[in-house]
Amino acid sequence: MSDARSDLHGEYKVVGGKLVIADLGLRDGRLAGVRISGDFFLEPDEALDDILAALEGLPADAPVERIAAEIRRGLRPEAALVGFSPEAVAIAVRRALGAANTWRDHEWRIIDEIPVTPPVQMALDEVLAREVAAGRRPPTLRFWGWERPAIIIGNFQSLTNEVDLAETERLGIEVVRRATGGGAMFVEPGTAITYSLYAPEALVADMSLADSYGFLDQWVIAALQELGIDAEYKPLNDIASSKGKIGGAAQRRFAGGAVLHHVTMAYDMDGEKMARVLRIGREKLSDKGIASAAKRVDPVRSQTGLPREEVIARLTASFVARHGGAPDGVTSQEMEAAERLAEEKYATPGWLRRLP
């Protein structure tokens, strides 16, 4: 970092809020000539001068917490920040300083659907996330291919509380446990759209865990809206519409600096069958009339009228338009590692029943 610069630029779009832009320079390791702009609302006008005065002269290595605290300390009591926060300003400043990355700072790879068994799907997530953390694979977006019906329970869920094991055995549905938290999912080939992001941790640097969910879902919500779906983010981890929940996300951080963020969205699910195999699902669905009245849970299919493959193609194109990306595949070494990990961990009774 040079001791005299005046051309640093950073941007941060608040999830569900406004854009904050920081333009600044550096002098002797401290912020200089700071300008903050954006489409936010701020009252009174003079409060912007308070923010700039608080930033001017701060050490360039100040963390988000200190920057935000200095802004709060400097703001007049009647100041009202709408659509942004002191933390949002701090993140924009940190991005200008190169302390946090943007999507375009990375060369993304995109893996199309590969139909494999449910345990191998779970293992692929862990293998690819660790490869990104180790720097052996670029940041990657992967769409899953469901080879057979499955129930995927969260890392911390009780197997017998969540799943009707007798019914799943009768219907030939495999049950697996994933490495992330969250709730149970029921999928069949062609009924769901599932994808994983394997992102460098620097992409969500300085964000809280809650904020990172919304941030990593921004692109897919915008893409769904382009398809005509009135999609919106609902904290902590839901993608919803006026016609019901579309999907849910889960995350895990890996040592070495990678974030696994995966999402499953309902394309055309059998709601009646879902209610039969998921115990908690019966209660969740009962107040929506799904178990007794509707046989399909199809917010993506019904709102777009598009084949599932076309939806995935449009989502991919939207991601590339926003963040870049080149086609890629799972290497033979990665697939061998995933198959080995599935055999040793994700397909074992010990892992599945670790919370009976």
HUSUL-V349763 format. One line per field, one symbol per residue. ss: DSSP state (2 for helix, 1 for strand, 0 for the rest). psi: psi as a letter, one per 40 degrees, with the letter a starting at -180 (. if undefined). burial: + if it has 24 or more other C-alpha atoms within 12 Angstrom, else -. A space follows every 50 residues. Layout:
ss: ???
psi: ???
burial: ???
//
This chain:
ss: 00011111111110000011111111100111111111001110002222 22222000100002222222222200000111000222222222220000 00222000111000110222222222222222200000011110110001 11100000222210222222200111100000001110000111111111 22220000222222222222222222000001110001111001111111 11110001111111110011222222212222222200022220011022 22220002222222222222222001110002222222222222220022 220000
psi: hiehiefhhiihhhheaihhhhhiihhfeihifhhhiafihhhidedddd dddddheiidehiddddddddddehidehhhheiidddddddddddeeei iideeigiihhihhhiiddddddddddddddddeeehiiihhhihhdiii hhiideihddddhgddddddefhihihieiaaiiihiiheeihhihhgii dddfheiidddddddeedddddddddeehgiihhidfihiieeihdiiii ihhihefihhhihhihdgigdddddddhddddddddeeeddddheigfdd ddedeiidddddddddddddddeiiiiiihidddddddddddddcdeidd ddfdg.
burial: -------++++++++--+++++++++---+++++++++-+-+----++-+ ++++++-+++++++-+++-+++-++---+-+-++++++++++++++++++ +++--+-+++++++-++++++++++++++++++---++++++++++-+++ +++++-+++--++++--+----++++++++++++++++++++++++++++ +++++++---+++++++++++++++-+-++++++-++++++--+++++++ ++++--++++++++++++++++++++++++++--+----++----+++++ +-++---++-++++++++++--+++---++---++-+++-++--+++--- +++---
//
